[in-house]
């Protein structure tokens, strides 16, 4: 458990730093959500992501992505974690499951990233 908390503390710090450096509010928003107790983190099913996204979207979930439902679009989803089923379903649709850290590196400006959860 300590390792996960250490990861989250570092992630919150990195999100705040990137928010200041790039003058981007989305990273600050995610940092504030992750400061809450872990029991309050979002758990979002693929069905909800599918309903609220379109082909090519970049989605961020400040919590865990669960595998209930189907994904019918090729999208990028960044999250703290994925259920094994969710990760498989995303990859089957040629989607891209990423950690939040990976999305920060790929898209530091947070351009057109949608928060779900």
N, C-alpha and C positions, 0 to 999 in steps of 0.2 A: 504494500500500500504506500509506503514512504516514497518509492520510486515514482509512482504515479503523481503523488502530490508534488514532488520535486519537479516533475515534467510540467505540471500545470502552473506552478509558481514561475518557472522559467518562461513558459509560453505567455503568461499574462504580462511579464516584464517585456518580452520581445514585442508583443502586440502594442503595448503602450509606446515603446521606442519607435516602432515603425509608424505608428499614428502621428507622432511628433515629427519624425524625419520627412515623411511624405505628405504631411498635412491632410490625412485621410481619416474621416470619422468612423468608418466601418470597423477598423481594427480596435479603436477605443471601445466601441459598442460591444464587440466580442469579448474584450478583456473584462469589461464590467460584468457581463453575464457569467464569465468563468470565475469571478471572485465569489460568487454565491456558493453555498454548500453543494457538494457533488450530488446529493439527493435531489436537488432542484434543477439539475441539468436536463436539457431537452432529450427526449427519446422520440424520434420521428420515424414513422414507417415509410417505406418506399412509395406506397400508394399516395400519401400526402405530398411527397416530393413530386411525384408524377403529375398530380392534379395542379400543382402550383408552379410548374416550370414549362419551358418550351425547349425545343431542340437546340443544342449548343450552349445552354445556360451554364453558369458557374454558380453552384449553391454551396452555402456554408451552414452547417448544423453545429451549434455550440453544445455538443453532447454526443449522443450515439445514434447511428442510423440502424434501424431494424429492418428485417427482411420481409415483413408482411406486405402483401400486395405485389404489383408488377411495376416494372419500369419499362416504358415504351419509347423512350427518347435517348439519344446519345448526349449525355450531360456529364459535367464534372461535379463531383460532390466531395467537399472537404468536411471532415468531422474529427472529433477526438478519437472516436472508434467506430467500428462497423461490426455488425454480427457477421458471421461467416456466410450466411445465406444472402444478406444484403450485398456484400462484396462480390459474391459470385454473380448475382443477378445484374449488377451494374456492369461488370466486365462482359457478360454475355451480350449486352446491348452496345458494346464498344464504348461504354462510358469509362470514366476515370475516377476511381476512388482515391482520394488523397488525404493526408493528414493536414491539419490546419497550418502547420509549419511549412509543408510543401506548397500550399496555395499562396502563402505569404511570399515565398521565394519566386514563384511563377508569376504572380500578379501583385506586386508591392503597392500599386495604386488602388487595388481593390475595385478596379473598373468593372462595372456591371455585375458585381457579385450580389446575389440575393441571399438574405438570411431567412432560414426556415427553422422554426422551433423556438 
